[in-house]
Amino acid sequence: MFDKVYTVRQIDGDYAHLVDKESGEEILVAMALLPMETDEGDTLEYKNFQYSIL
């Protein structure tokens, strides 16, 4: 398994733009996969196929 840390750059409707803290790569993730309280500027950890707020 691999762990990743992302910053929520922008929330655009049903999707969030996440930026990988290590590589700077941006990905688009459905809000349904993120914790309900996710907001712009939050730091998320992706571990064991789940996102959690740090």
NUTI-17286 format. One line per 4 residues: number of its first residue (from 1); their letters; for each residue x, y, z of N, C-alpha, C, CB. Coordinates in pm, whole numbers, plus 50000, padded with zeros to 5 digits. Glycine has a CB too. Layout:
<sites>
NUM	a	X:Y:Z:X:Y:Z:X:Y:Z:X:Y:Z  ... $
</sites>
This chain:
<sites>
1	mfdk	50083:49881:50000:50000:50000:50000:50088:50126:50000:49905:50000:50122  50033:50230:49948:50104:50358:49951:50014:50464:50012:50149:50400:49808  50075:50557:50080:50003:50668:50141:50036:50795:50065:50038:50682:50293  49938:50879:50047:49957:51007:49980:49894:51116:50064:49898:51006:49837 $
5	vytv	49948:51236:50055:49892:51352:50124:49859:51456:50018:49991:51409:50231  49736:51506:50023:49687:51602:49926:49634:51727:49996:49577:51539:49839  49635:51837:49923:49568:51959:49966:49450:51982:49873:49666:52082:49965  49336:52020:49930:49218:52050:49849:49236:52191:49795:49084:52037:49933 $
9	rqid	49260:52201:49665:49283:52332:49602:49150:52402:49573:49363:52317:49472  49053:52325:49523:48926:52385:49482:48818:52279:49485:48937:52449:49340  48697:52320:49524:48581:52233:49513:48494:52291:49403:48502:52222:49650  48464:52207:49306:48391:52248:49187:48270:52157:49171:48482:52244:49060 $
13	gdya	48160:52191:49240:48039:52109:49233:48060:51974:49299:47997:52089:49088  48048:51868:49221:48060:51732:49273:48203:51680:49273:47975:51640:49192  48299:51766:49239:48439:51723:49230:48530:51816:49308:48483:51715:49085  48641:51759:49356:48744:51837:49426:48874:51825:49349:48761:51790:49573 $
17	hlvd	48946:51936:49337:49078:51938:49276:49178:51921:49390:49104:52071:49195  49251:51810:49390:49349:51781:49494:49489:51793:49438:49326:51641:49555  49580:51849:49516:49719:51864:49476:49805:51775:49567:49765:52014:49483  49883:51687:49504:49974:51599:49577:50083:51685:49640:50035:51490:49483 $
21	kesg	50098:51676:49773:50197:51759:49843:50340:51727:49802:50183:51741:49994  50365:51602:49763:50501:51560:49729:50538:51596:49586:50516:51411:49749  50452:51563:49490:50487:51581:49349:50429:51708:49286:50440:51463:49272  50325:51765:49348:50260:51883:49290:50157:51848:49185:50362:51973:49231 $
25	eeil	50140:51718:49157:50043:51673:49057:49901:51699:49107:50063:51523:49026  49815:51745:49015:49676:51771:49050:49587:51659:48999:49630:51907:48993  49492:51615:49084:49396:51513:49043:49255:51563:49073:49423:51378:49116  49158:51503:49008:49017:51536:49025:48950:51416:49092:48949:51571:48889 $
29	vama	48883:51439:49205:48821:51331:49282:48675:51367:49310:48898:51305:49415  48586:51270:49297:48445:51290:49327:48428:51319:49476:48361:51168:49286  48348:51418:49509:48323:51455:49649:48264:51339:49728:48230:51576:49656  48193:51249:49662:48133:51134:49729:48240:51043:49792:48048:51055:49631 $
33	llpm	48363:51051:49744:48472:50968:49798:48545:51034:49914:48571:50935:49689  48516:51161:49939:48585:51237:50042:48498:51250:50167:48624:51377:49989  48560:51277:50284:48480:51300:50404:48381:51414:50383:48572:51330:50525  48264:51403:50443:48156:51502:50422:48199:51644:50457:48034:51465:50506 $
37	etde	48286:51661:50557:48324:51795:50602:48442:51854:50524:48358:51790:50749  48481:51791:50414:48594:51839:50334:48566:51979:50280:48623:51743:50216  48665:52067:50292:48652:52205:50244:48783:52246:50176:48618:52302:50362  48777:52353:50098:48897:52402:50030:49004:52436:50132:48864:52526:49944 $
41	gdtl	49128:52399:50102:49240:52425:50191:49271:52312:50287:49213:52549:50268  49180:52214:50298:49203:52101:50388:49318:52014:50337:49076:52016:50403  49383:51946:50430:49485:51848:50397:49425:51709:50417:49614:51867:50484  49434:51627:50313:49377:51492:50317:49486:51388:50306:49275:51474:50205 $
45	eykn	49465:51277:50373:49554:51162:50361:49478:51052:50289:49606:51114:50501  49542:50990:50191:49484:50877:50119:49559:50753:50165:49493:50896:49963  49487:50665:50234:49548:50547:50292:49445:50434:50294:49602:50575:50436  49487:50316:50251:49397:50200:50247:49269:50229:50168:49361:50156:50389 $
49	fqys	49284:50299:50055:49175:50331:49964:49069:50422:50026:49109:50205:49917  49106:50502:50128:49016:50596:50191:49086:50729:50212:48963:50541:50324  49007:50835:50202:49057:50970:50231:49015:51009:50372:49005:51073:50126  49105:51074:50445:49070:51127:50577:49136:51264:50591:49113:51030:50692 $
53	il	49072:51350:50671:49123:51485:50694:49230:51480:50802:49009:51582:50734  49344:51545:50775:49451:51551:50876:49435:51675:50962:49590:51551:50808 $
</sites>
